[in-house]
């Protein structure tokens, strides 16, 4: 069984980062399989309109979930700093504050998501043919949002303490359970798209309970105790200082993606199904990007807390290049095998034609996406979460929306929508690279 916590401030930098990132990669892989199960089963059993209904909800779901996951990221940075500094008292305060705060946020998200569903879907211009199914899926998904928020918060605590293996074990179990429930609820019982959302919520709830059971173990630095559950003001301010910009960053990206989805919806159900299928394929590209970004955030947080600034710089360089090169290699595969990958979700000729266009336009620019996310992870680990927030707000939100608005007013061509991503990825990558190379981002931390 994996160690309960792990110190990332000692040992070979490459070895530590890779061994810590590997379970994160597998965890992200199963998370993506988890997220893709609904689309795979719905698309193949219920057809392309049901797939369109599930797929069109994706950007909207991430808009809400992403913000609260940002808060979990902020908590993870704070906990990893305290853990690296061996400040046991503050580690415990940060953990209990984070769990209670996340529970309140999850309950708020569930209620808000359920109530606002019909209004937001209509604002997005969701096609009338898929609107009832979209509404059913979205409402049931958000009914279980508290479980999703809690899982990410509890997983973030374990990751911040250097344990990236247990969350993987729990996620593997719940991913398998999700597929079984999807097949049962959708394939056997014919419960429709709502049943797929219910299966996801139940499976994610199991993940959260498994994480909770681990954190209830006695006599550990992370042991949860009822009498310690309170919001510690100073600790919460530190969490919010990092988590709020990260949450805003994730949300503003989603706002732009919602605008993209709104325009995709104007091309009809075929485009909705195709782009939804491609989004699931692209999700696998995020695996190396996300795992290196998360690993670097924890690695840098712990080493800054321990005063190991030499390891901070060396680890940043290695993680950055490993992420960029791996993402581009996957991009080449997607470019070559795009139609076959989209066909896994739906093999309708019209859907495949649109999905292939998107693959060919976006896939070779994945290196730019990786560079942006990895430098953002480095910034968050260094306590500079405002920098990626501002860059992504300006480029991935404001500029992307401006481009889409102008492009669609000039020519209603879906390929112009697809180009919004490579263009903004490239611009943000250039800005992040200049900041990483020329700014004293890591130097002043020697004095903090």
Secondary structure, DSSP 8 states (H G I E B T S, - for coil): ---SS---SSS-HHHHHHHHHHHHHHHHHHHHHHHHHHHHHHHHHT-HHHHHHHHHTHHHHHHHHHHHHHHHHHHHHHHHHHHHTT-HHHHHHHHHHHHHHHHHHHHHHHHHHHHHHHHHHHHTT--HHHHHHHHHHHHHHHHTHHHHHHHHHHHHHHHHTT--SHHHHHHHHHHHHHHHHHIIIIIIS--HHHHHHHHHHHHHHHHHHHHHHHHT-TTSTT---GGG----HHHHHHHHHHHHHHHHHHHHHHHHHHHHHHHHHTT-HHHHHHHHHHHHHHHHHHHHHHHHHHHHHHHHHHHHHTT-HHHHHHHHHHHHHHHHHHHHHHHHHHHHHHHHHHHTT---HHHHHHHHHHHHHHGGGHHHHHHHHHHHHHHHHTT-HHHHHHHHIIIIIIIHHHHHHHHHHH---HHHHHHHHHHHHHHHHHHHHHHHHHS-TTGGGGG-
